[in-house]
Amino acid sequence: MARTARERIDGDLISSGVYSALLNEISTLDGCEIQENASSFHVSRGRAFLGIHPRRGGILVNIVLTRQLDSERVHRAERVSANRWHNEVIVKSPSEIDAELLTWIREGYAHTA
């Protein structure tokens, strides 16, 4: 039985806390729209710049940038086109939503304008 992204987040206390803290930060960005899909959420402003994927004990945040991030925090990076990279960061605690992660998210947001 497949569960929706919302059910997976609501069913895991850690994921729920991380998601809530992340949404709190995203709400400071003008013009963002959160779209719920079957297994994830996409945050967009014209085009998606952030993917939120529920995991047990946290969430996987996929940040769309024009470059590959060079950090030990990056779980995986994939070049999807000439000028677009998907950079995945696993967040297991609200405290991991720090200045570094928010800088990357804002960078992705800036490229949607």
Backbone as a printed PyTorch tensor [residue, N CA C, xyz], in Angstrom:
tensor([[[  0.8460,  -1.1810,   0.0000],
         [  0.0000,   0.0000,   0.0000],
         [  0.8940,   1.2490,   0.0000]],

        [[  0.8250,   1.9950,  -1.0630],
         [  1.6050,   3.2160,  -1.1740],
         [  0.9780,   4.3110,  -0.3220]],

        [[  1.8390,   5.0660,   0.3050],
         [  1.3620,   6.1930,   1.1100],
         [  1.7860,   7.4840,   0.4420]],

        [[  1.0020,   8.5210,   0.6310],
         [  1.3250,   9.8140,   0.0380],
         [  2.4810,  10.4580,   0.7920]],

        [[  3.0560,  11.4750,   0.1750],
         [  4.1380,  12.2160,   0.8180],
         [  3.6580,  12.8120,   2.1320]],

        [[  2.4580,  13.3520,   2.1480],
         [  1.8930,  13.9520,   3.3710],
         [  1.7620,  12.9030,   4.4710]],

        [[  1.2510,  11.7240,   4.1290],
         [  1.0970,  10.6520,   5.1250],
         [  2.4420,  10.1940,   5.6670]],

        [[  3.4410,  10.1190,   4.7990],
         [  4.7800,   9.7010,   5.2450],
         [  5.3920,  10.7300,   6.1870]],

        [[  5.2070,  12.0040,   5.8980],
         [  5.7380,  13.0450,   6.7830],
         [  4.9750,  13.0720,   8.0970]],

        [[  3.6550,  13.0470,   8.0190],
         [  2.8460,  13.0940,   9.2350],
         [  3.0520,  11.8690,  10.1150]],

        [[  3.4450,  10.7480,   9.5150],
         [  3.6230,   9.5160,  10.2660],
         [  4.9900,   9.3510,  10.9010]],

        [[  5.8790,  10.2950,  10.6960],
         [  7.2350,  10.2040,  11.2480],
         [  7.5420,  11.5010,  11.9900]],

        [[  7.7400,  11.4190,  13.2790],
         [  7.9440,  12.6040,  14.1090],
         [  9.1580,  13.4290,  13.6630]],

        [[ 10.2450,  12.7620,  13.3020],
         [ 11.4470,  13.4830,  12.8750],
         [ 11.2050,  14.1720,  11.5350]],

        [[ 10.6600,  13.4270,  10.5810],
         [ 10.3720,  14.0130,   9.2610],
         [  9.4300,  15.2020,   9.3900]],

        [[  8.4350,  15.0610,  10.2360],
         [  7.4620,  16.1300,  10.4430],
         [  8.1280,  17.3930,  10.9840]],

        [[  9.0160,  17.2340,  11.9460],
         [  9.7280,  18.3850,  12.5160],
         [ 10.6330,  19.0650,  11.5100]],

        [[ 11.3410,  18.2650,  10.7220],
         [ 12.2340,  18.8170,   9.7010],
         [ 11.4150,  19.5420,   8.6340]],

        [[ 10.3310,  18.9130,   8.1850],
         [  9.4820,  19.5050,   7.1510],
         [  8.8950,  20.8320,   7.6290]],

        [[  8.4190,  20.8560,   8.8520],
         [  7.8410,  22.0820,   9.4130],
         [  8.8790,  23.2010,   9.4690]],

        [[ 10.0690,  22.8770,   9.9330],
         [ 11.1340,  23.8880,  10.0160],
         [ 11.5370,  24.3780,   8.6250]],

        [[ 11.5890,  23.4660,   7.6630],
         [ 11.9430,  23.8460,   6.2940],
         [ 10.8710,  24.7470,   5.6880]],

        [[  9.6070,  24.3940,   5.8750],
         [  8.5180,  25.2350,   5.3570],
         [  8.5330,  26.6180,   5.9860]],

        [[  8.8820,  26.6820,   7.2390],
         [  8.9810,  27.9680,   7.9290],
         [  9.9940,  28.8730,   7.2220]],

        [[ 11.1110,  28.3160,   6.8080],
         [ 12.1410,  29.0890,   6.1000],
         [ 11.7010,  29.4100,   4.6670]],

        [[ 11.0920,  28.4590,   4.0020],
         [ 10.6550,  28.6720,   2.6190],
         [  9.5830,  29.7580,   2.5490]],

        [[  8.7850,  29.8700,   3.5890],
         [  7.7050,  30.8700,   3.5980],
         [  8.2390,  32.2990,   3.5290]],

        [[  9.5270,  32.4990,   3.7950],
         [ 10.1150,  33.8400,   3.7130],
         [ 10.4610,  34.2290,   2.2690]],

        [[ 10.3960,  33.2600,   1.3560],
         [ 10.6980,  33.5220,  -0.0520],
         [  9.4110,  33.8910,  -0.7800]],

        [[  9.4080,  35.0300,  -1.4530],
         [  8.2090,  35.5150,  -2.1420],
         [  7.8630,  34.6670,  -3.3590]],

        [[  6.5680,  34.4410,  -3.5370],
         [  6.0680,  33.8230,  -4.7530],
         [  6.2710,  32.3260,  -4.8880]],

        [[  6.6110,  31.6520,  -3.8020],
         [  6.8140,  30.2060,  -3.8780],
         [  5.4900,  29.4680,  -3.7830]],

        [[  5.4130,  28.3970,  -4.5340],
         [  4.2340,  27.5340,  -4.5210],
         [  4.7000,  26.1210,  -4.1950]],

        [[  4.0060,  25.4690,  -3.2750],
         [  4.3400,  24.0970,  -2.9070],
         [  3.3170,  23.1770,  -3.5420]],

        [[  3.8090,  22.2430,  -4.3290],
         [  2.9490,  21.2880,  -5.0300],
         [  3.1880,  19.9070,  -4.4360]],

        [[  2.1120,  19.2780,  -3.9940],
         [  2.2240,  17.9320,  -3.4550],
         [  2.0340,  16.9220,  -4.5720]],

        [[  2.9870,  16.0240,  -4.7140],
         [  2.8970,  14.9280,  -5.6650],
         [  2.6770,  13.6460,  -4.8710]],

        [[  2.5950,  12.5350,  -5.5450],
         [  2.3300,  11.2730,  -4.8670],
         [  3.3910,  10.9450,  -3.8150]],

        [[  4.6600,  11.1580,  -4.1350],
         [  5.7150,  10.7430,  -3.2240],
         [  6.5980,  11.8820,  -2.7240]],

        [[  6.3080,  13.1140,  -3.1310],
         [  7.1770,  14.2330,  -2.7510],
         [  6.4280,  15.5560,  -2.8540]],

        [[  7.1340,  16.6100,  -2.5100],
         [  6.6420,  17.9800,  -2.6680],
         [  7.6470,  18.7130,  -3.5440]],

        [[  7.1630,  19.5940,  -4.3870],
         [  8.0350,  20.4610,  -5.1780],
         [  7.7390,  21.9010,  -4.8130]],

        [[  8.7890,  22.6640,  -4.6550],
         [  8.6620,  24.0910,  -4.3810],
         [  9.0980,  24.8110,  -5.6400]],

        [[  8.2280,  25.6830,  -6.1340],
         [  8.5360,  26.3440,  -7.3970],
         [  8.2140,  27.8250,  -7.3350]],

        [[  8.8220,  28.5070,  -8.2490],
         [  8.5020,  29.9080,  -8.5610],
         [  8.6790,  30.0170, -10.0710]],

        [[  7.6470,  29.6160, -10.7780],
         [  7.7440,  29.4930, -12.2270],
         [  8.2030,  28.1060, -12.6230]],

        [[  9.3000,  27.6470, -12.0560],
         [  9.7690,  26.2840, -12.2460],
         [ 10.2760,  25.7660, -10.9030]],

        [[ 10.3030,  24.4710, -10.7690],
         [ 10.7140,  23.8670,  -9.4910],
         [ 12.2010,  24.1140,  -9.2330]],

        [[ 12.5130,  24.4910,  -8.0090],
         [ 13.9060,  24.6620,  -7.6110],
         [ 14.2440,  23.8270,  -6.3800]],

        [[ 13.2340,  23.1690,  -5.8120],
         [ 13.4490,  22.4010,  -4.5950],
         [ 12.4890,  21.2180,  -4.5640]],

        [[ 13.0230,  20.0520,  -4.2780],
         [ 12.2060,  18.8660,  -4.0810],
         [ 12.3330,  18.4160,  -2.6370]],

        [[ 11.2310,  18.0170,  -2.0400],
         [ 11.2250,  17.5460,  -0.6540],
         [ 10.6800,  16.1230,  -0.6800]],

        [[ 11.5340,  15.1730,  -0.3050],
         [ 11.1900,  13.7640,  -0.3830],
         [ 11.2420,  13.1470,   1.0170]],

        [[ 10.1080,  12.7070,   1.5420],
         [ 10.0880,  12.1210,   2.8810],
         [ 10.9270,  10.8490,   2.9590]],

        [[ 11.6440,  10.7170,   4.0500],
         [ 12.4130,   9.5190,   4.3650],
         [ 12.1420,   9.1850,   5.8270]],

        [[ 12.3180,   7.9530,   6.1840],
         [ 12.1910,   7.5980,   7.5910],
         [ 13.3200,   8.2770,   8.3660]],

        [[ 12.9530,   9.0550,   9.3530],
         [ 13.9520,   9.7370,  10.1660],
         [ 14.5150,  10.9980,   9.5490]],

        [[ 13.8110,  11.5910,   8.5990],
         [ 14.2800,  12.8370,   7.9910],
         [ 13.6520,  13.0540,   6.6300]],

        [[ 14.2470,  13.9600,   5.8760],
         [ 13.7900,  14.2060,   4.5080],
         [ 15.0050,  14.3780,   3.6020]],

        [[ 14.8120,  14.0620,   2.3460],
         [ 15.8310,  14.2960,   1.3460],
         [ 15.4240,  15.5710,   0.6120]],

        [[ 16.3120,  16.5380,   0.5900],
         [ 16.0540,  17.8170,  -0.0680],
         [ 16.8620,  17.8400,  -1.3600]],

        [[ 16.1740,  18.0090,  -2.4750],
         [ 16.8110,  18.0620,  -3.7820],
         [ 16.8100,  19.5200,  -4.2320]],

        [[ 17.9980,  20.1050,  -4.2880],
         [ 18.1410,  21.5190,  -4.6450],
         [ 18.6130,  21.6040,  -6.0990]],

        [[ 17.8470,  22.3050,  -6.9260],
         [ 18.1820,  22.4530,  -8.3440],
         [ 19.0180,  23.7240,  -8.5070]],

        [[ 20.2450,  23.5380,  -8.9800],
         [ 21.1850,  24.6500,  -9.1630],
         [ 21.8370,  24.5710, -10.5330]],

        [[ 22.5760,  25.6000, -10.8730],
         [ 23.3300,  25.6070, -12.1240],
         [ 24.7110,  25.0000, -11.9430]],

        [[ 24.9760,  24.4740, -10.7530],
         [ 26.2940,  23.9130, -10.4650],
         [ 26.1630,  22.7400,  -9.5020]],

        [[ 27.2150,  21.9670,  -9.4570],
         [ 27.2940,  20.8820,  -8.4950],
         [ 27.8300,  21.4420,  -7.1830]],

        [[ 27.1910,  21.1000,  -6.0800],
         [ 27.6670,  21.5400,  -4.7740],
         [ 28.8540,  20.6820,  -4.3460]],

        [[ 29.8360,  21.3330,  -3.7270],
         [ 31.0130,  20.6380,  -3.2280],
         [ 30.9670,  20.6880,  -1.7040]],

        [[ 30.3340,  19.6880,  -1.1260],
         [ 30.1900,  19.6280,   0.3230],
         [ 29.9940,  18.1770,   0.7360]],

        [[ 30.4870,  17.8360,   1.9110],
         [ 30.2840,  16.4890,   2.4390],
         [ 28.8150,  16.2300,   2.7510]],

        [[ 28.0310,  17.2850,   2.8820],
         [ 26.6050,  17.1420,   3.1760],
         [ 25.8040,  16.6430,   1.9750]],

        [[ 26.3640,  16.7930,   0.7850],
         [ 25.6570,  16.3950,  -0.4270],
         [ 25.7130,  14.8740,  -0.5480]],

        [[ 24.5390,  14.2760,  -0.4960],
         [ 24.4060,  12.8220,  -0.5850],
         [ 24.6740,  12.3460,  -2.0070]],

        [[ 24.1520,  13.0950,  -2.9600],
         [ 24.3130,  12.7600,  -4.3740],
         [ 24.1060,  14.0140,  -5.2030]],

        [[ 24.8510,  14.1330,  -6.2980],
         [ 24.6610,  15.2360,  -7.2450],
         [ 24.5810,  14.6290,  -8.6370]],

        [[ 23.6230,  15.1190,  -9.4160],
         [ 23.4210,  14.5930, -10.7570],
         [ 23.2070,  15.7370, -11.7320]],

        [[ 23.9750,  15.7180, -12.8040],
         [ 23.8020,  16.7090, -13.8640],
         [ 22.6460,  16.2480, -14.7400]],

        [[ 21.6060,  17.0840, -14.8380],
         [ 20.4250,  16.6990, -15.6120],
         [ 20.3360,  17.4250, -16.9470]],

        [[ 21.1060,  18.4810, -17.1210],
         [ 21.2290,  19.1720, -18.4080],
         [ 22.5060,  20.0070, -18.3560]],

        [[ 22.7660,  20.7250, -19.4150],
         [ 24.0150,  21.4930, -19.4930],
         [ 24.1750,  22.4860, -18.3490]],

        [[ 23.0730,  23.0940, -17.9300],
         [ 23.1540,  24.1200, -16.8860],
         [ 22.2870,  23.8040, -15.6730]],

        [[ 22.0770,  22.5190, -15.4140],
         [ 21.2130,  22.1740, -14.2870],
         [ 21.7080,  20.9320, -13.5560]],

        [[ 21.8230,  21.0860, -12.2470],
         [ 22.2510,  20.0000, -11.3720],
         [ 21.1980,  19.7640, -10.3020]],

        [[ 20.9640,  18.4990,  -9.9780],
         [ 20.1630,  18.1320,  -8.8150],
         [ 21.1370,  17.7330,  -7.7160]],

        [[ 21.1150,  18.4780,  -6.6160],
         [ 21.9880,  18.2410,  -5.4740],
         [ 21.1360,  17.7700,  -4.3020]],

        [[ 21.3730,  16.5470,  -3.8360],
         [ 20.5540,  15.9570,  -2.7900],
         [ 21.2520,  16.0340,  -1.4320]],

        [[ 20.5140,  16.5370,  -0.4580],
         [ 21.0040,  16.6550,   0.9080],
         [ 19.9880,  15.9770,   1.8220]],

        [[ 20.4450,  15.0760,   2.6700],
         [ 19.5650,  14.4270,   3.6320],
         [ 19.5810,  15.2450,   4.9210]],

        [[ 18.3960,  15.6230,   5.3860],
         [ 18.2520,  16.4440,   6.5860],
         [ 17.5270,  15.6020,   7.6310]],

        [[ 18.2080,  15.3690,   8.7680],
         [ 17.6550,  14.4990,   9.8090],
         [ 17.2570,  15.2340,  11.0770]],

        [[ 17.4520,  16.5440,  11.0750],
         [ 17.1150,  17.3360,  12.2580],
         [ 16.8330,  18.7700,  11.8220]],

        [[ 15.8840,  19.4370,  12.4790],
         [ 15.6480,  20.8470,  12.1540],
         [ 16.9030,  21.7100,  12.3030]],

        [[ 17.8200,  21.3100,  13.1750],
         [ 19.0490,  22.0880,  13.3650],
         [ 19.9580,  22.0380,  12.1330]],

        [[ 19.7390,  21.0600,  11.2450],
         [ 20.5250,  20.9660,  10.0220],
         [ 20.0370,  21.9410,   8.9410]],

        [[ 18.9370,  22.6130,   9.2100],
         [ 18.4690,  23.6640,   8.3010],
         [ 19.1850,  24.9370,   8.7400]],

        [[ 20.4340,  25.0050,   8.3510],
         [ 21.3290,  26.0540,   8.8180],
         [ 21.6420,  27.0480,   7.6980]],

        [[ 22.5460,  27.9570,   7.9740],
         [ 22.8940,  29.0110,   7.0110],
         [ 23.3930,  28.4300,   5.6900]],

        [[ 24.1790,  27.3720,   5.7330],
         [ 24.7140,  26.7820,   4.5120],
         [ 23.5810,  26.2340,   3.6330]],

        [[ 22.6960,  25.4360,   4.2110],
         [ 21.5820,  24.8650,   3.4540],
         [ 20.6680,  25.9620,   2.9180]],

        [[ 20.3870,  26.9640,   3.7400],
         [ 19.5090,  28.0550,   3.3000],
         [ 20.1470,  28.8770,   2.1840]],

        [[ 21.4660,  29.0140,   2.1950],
         [ 22.1610,  29.7040,   1.1050],
         [ 21.9650,  28.9540,  -0.2000]],

        [[ 22.0750,  27.6330,  -0.1650],
         [ 21.8730,  26.8250,  -1.3710],
         [ 20.4290,  26.9360,  -1.8600]],

        [[ 19.4800,  26.8840,  -0.9310],
         [ 18.0650,  26.9920,  -1.3090],
         [ 17.7860,  28.3510,  -1.9440]],

        [[ 18.3280,  29.4100,  -1.3600],
         [ 18.1270,  30.7540,  -1.9130],
         [ 18.7950,  30.8970,  -3.2770]],

        [[ 19.9110,  30.2260,  -3.4720],
         [ 20.5750,  30.2390,  -4.7780],
         [ 19.6670,  29.6040,  -5.8320]],

        [[ 19.0680,  28.4690,  -5.5110],
         [ 18.1330,  27.8250,  -6.4300],
         [ 16.9320,  28.7140,  -6.7070]],

        [[ 16.4200,  29.3410,  -5.6610],
         [ 15.2830,  30.2700,  -5.7800],
         [ 15.6420,  31.4360,  -6.7110]],

        [[ 16.8340,  31.9660,  -6.5730],
         [ 17.2680,  33.1210,  -7.3800],
         [ 17.3190,  32.7870,  -8.8710]],

        [[ 17.5660,  31.5460,  -9.2100],
         [ 17.6620,  31.1540, -10.6180],
         [ 16.3070,  30.9100, -11.2670]],

        [[ 15.2330,  31.0680, -10.5050],
         [ 13.9090,  30.8810, -11.0770],
         [ 13.3100,  32.2050, -11.5730]],

        [[ 13.9420,  33.3030, -11.2370],
         [ 13.4060,  34.6150, -11.6140],
         [ 13.5750,  34.8980, -13.0920]]])
